[in-house]
Amino acid sequence: MFSFFKKKPPAESPAAPAPSPAAEPAPAPAPAAAPARSVFSPSSWFGSKPAAEEAAPPPAAPDEAPSVAPPPPPPAATPPAAPAAPDLAPVPAASAPAPAVPTVPPPTPALVTEAAMPAERKGWFDKLKTGLRKTGTGIQAVFVNAQIDEALYEELESALLMADAGVKATEYLLDDLRGRVKRQMATDASQVKRLLADAITDLLQPLEKPLVIGQFTPTVIMVAGVNGAGKTTSIGKLTKHLASEGASVLLAAADTFRAAAREQLLVWADRNTVEIVSQEGGDPSAVSFDAVTAGKARGKDVVLVDTAGRLPTQLHLMDELKKIKRVVTKADATAPHEVLLVIDGNTGQNALAQVRAFDETLGLTGLVVTKLDGTAKGGVLCAIARERPVPVYFIGVGEKLEDLETFNAREFALALLG
Ligand SMILES: Nc1nc2c(ncn2[C@@H]2O[C@H](COP(=O)(O)OP(=O)(O)OP(=O)(O)O)[C@@H](O)[C@H]2O)c(=O)[nH]1
């Protein structure tokens, strides 16, 4: 099993849960400098967490009694056996810029083929290929029994537009492809198809970024999106992965409008025996504040804040999101550390509009793209890469737990082209 997250140890490893904010100079969320480490690292990001920290009893929690019993004693504190994976080398205590934790290079861009893919990604890759079939079919068809001529480029243009890659990304990809075909002196369509996979890989590469956990205690992750995009489900899946890797998670049910959303989150909390702060009909900002305060007091690794679905055109609700973010910062001056937007891949170009709008309102640090299964519009990732390149942390191709995975540009391009 490979790791879902990247663990970056805090500069100091306090024995008791201590709020690190003051010591951390990093002012804004999304430290762009976060070392991008390969998603292929098989080590558990939680492997190097000091056991003492886990043992500390949760101090008196502020007001909001969690609706779920506190988690059982953590599973025999971190198998120390996992010899602190090389990419988890402790960051020097000083605030000097982390001397690039040796980054495991991403799977050598452009040249990794399906055959050379790491074994632990194979299962996921097959699922991704199936999920992207509808998006990819039209593009793949262009290369069947084709000559390399103007007609091929025209058909490819239509196919990319149909896949919702958008005009800008489509033009960019076609130009790039023409150049590659010329340079490589490609003579048959299958070669051109491979070159297109390379072009798409390069276009999507900047979106690849691992979610880093452990730099702050807790890492506060705020999750937003339109109604039904898959926020609560994705939070549930992330919670499960985090909890199974030994991280302590606290959920904040800041969707106080929809009782069903709160209940859904309660189920996820219950299943994973993590704590949750929720309040029926309460103020979402207050719930978020309480959750972050409790997360700090109890030394949680992660606080995940689920917010109510809203359209970017509902300005008062967008203002409410801004308020939640402000109030979270009051509870922890360094938070939120991540502001994620969950978008439904089915919505194609509309998803791009959502990225723009939410980014302007909140300053996004990452995306989760759900429902890429069964959609013909998965090309929207190309549009995002070209027009609003917010990193894509995870993509989803189904409702099951294992249907959400880290995003990898090369995998995506290869899966798209079959
Ligand atoms: N096919 C498919 N369905 C998904 C995926 N992710 C989520 N869903 C489904 O999408 C539906 C909506 O998911 P929710 O998590 O409730 O969405 P939400 O954004 O929290 O919804 P609101 O709280 O109403 O804003 C559920 O039926 C999920 O099972 C995915 O990757 N693929």
The ligand as an SDF file (V2000), in Angstrom:
LIG
                    3D

 32 34  0  0  0  0  0  0  0  0999 V2000
  -19.7240    8.2240   -9.5120 N   0  0  0  0  0  0  0  0  0  0  0  0
  -19.1640    8.9500   -8.5420 C   0  0  0  0  0  0  0  0  0  0  0  0
  -19.9260    9.4410   -7.5580 N   0  0  0  0  0  0  0  0  0  0  0  0
  -19.3550   10.1850   -6.5880 C   0  0  0  0  0  0  0  0  0  0  0  0
  -17.9610   10.4600   -6.5790 C   0  0  0  0  0  0  0  0  0  0  0  0
  -17.7030   11.2440   -5.4870 N   0  0  0  0  0  0  0  0  0  0  0  0
  -18.8840   11.4300   -4.8570 C   0  0  0  0  0  0  0  0  0  0  0  0
  -19.8910   10.8010   -5.5040 N   0  0  0  0  0  0  0  0  0  0  0  0
  -21.3290   10.7860   -5.1880 C   0  0  0  0  0  0  0  0  0  0  0  0
  -21.8560   12.0970   -5.3640 O   0  0  0  0  0  0  0  0  0  0  0  0
  -22.9690   12.2820   -4.4920 C   0  0  0  0  0  0  0  0  0  0  0  0
  -22.8410   13.6090   -3.7740 C   0  0  0  0  0  0  0  0  0  0  0  0
  -21.7660   13.5000   -2.8780 O   0  0  0  0  0  0  0  0  0  0  0  0
  -21.6920   14.3520   -1.5190 P   0  0  0  0  0  0  0  0  0  0  0  0
  -20.3940   13.9920   -0.9020 O   0  0  0  0  0  0  0  0  0  0  0  0
  -22.9150   14.2280   -0.7130 O   0  0  0  0  0  0  0  0  0  0  0  0
  -21.6240   15.8100   -2.0970 O   0  0  0  0  0  0  0  0  0  0  0  0
  -21.5090   17.1910   -1.3090 P   0  0  0  0  0  0  0  0  0  0  0  0
  -20.6570   18.0680   -2.1260 O   0  0  0  0  0  0  0  0  0  0  0  0
  -21.0700   16.9680    0.0850 O   0  0  0  0  0  0  0  0  0  0  0  0
  -23.0200   17.6400   -1.3390 O   0  0  0  0  0  0  0  0  0  0  0  0
  -23.7150   18.8870   -0.5270 P   0  0  0  0  0  0  0  0  0  0  0  0
  -23.4730   18.6480    0.9090 O   0  0  0  0  0  0  0  0  0  0  0  0
  -25.1460   18.8060   -0.9270 O   0  0  0  0  0  0  0  0  0  0  0  0
  -23.1260   20.1240   -1.0260 O   0  0  0  0  0  0  0  0  0  0  0  0
  -23.0120   11.0710   -3.5920 C   0  0  0  0  0  0  0  0  0  0  0  0
  -23.9850   10.1930   -4.0730 O   0  0  0  0  0  0  0  0  0  0  0  0
  -21.6220   10.4650   -3.7520 C   0  0  0  0  0  0  0  0  0  0  0  0
  -21.6030    9.0830   -3.5300 O   0  0  0  0  0  0  0  0  0  0  0  0
  -17.1590    9.9180   -7.6540 C   0  0  0  0  0  0  0  0  0  0  0  0
  -15.9330   10.1180   -7.7610 O   0  0  0  0  0  0  0  0  0  0  0  0
  -17.8220    9.1740   -8.6040 N   0  0  0  0  0  0  0  0  0  0  0  0
  1  2  1  0
  2  3  2  0
  2 32  1  0
  3  4  1  0
  4  5  2  0
  4  8  1  0
  5  6  1  0
  5 30  1  0
  6  7  2  0
  7  8  1  0
  8  9  1  0
  9 10  1  0
  9 28  1  0
 10 11  1  0
 11 12  1  0
 11 26  1  0
 12 13  1  0
 13 14  1  0
 14 15  2  0
 14 16  1  0
 14 17  1  0
 17 18  1  0
 18 19  2  0
 18 20  1  0
 18 21  1  0
 21 22  1  0
 22 23  2  0
 22 24  1  0
 22 25  1  0
 26 27  1  0
 26 28  1  0
 28 29  1  0
 30 31  2  0
 30 32  1  0
M  END
$$$$
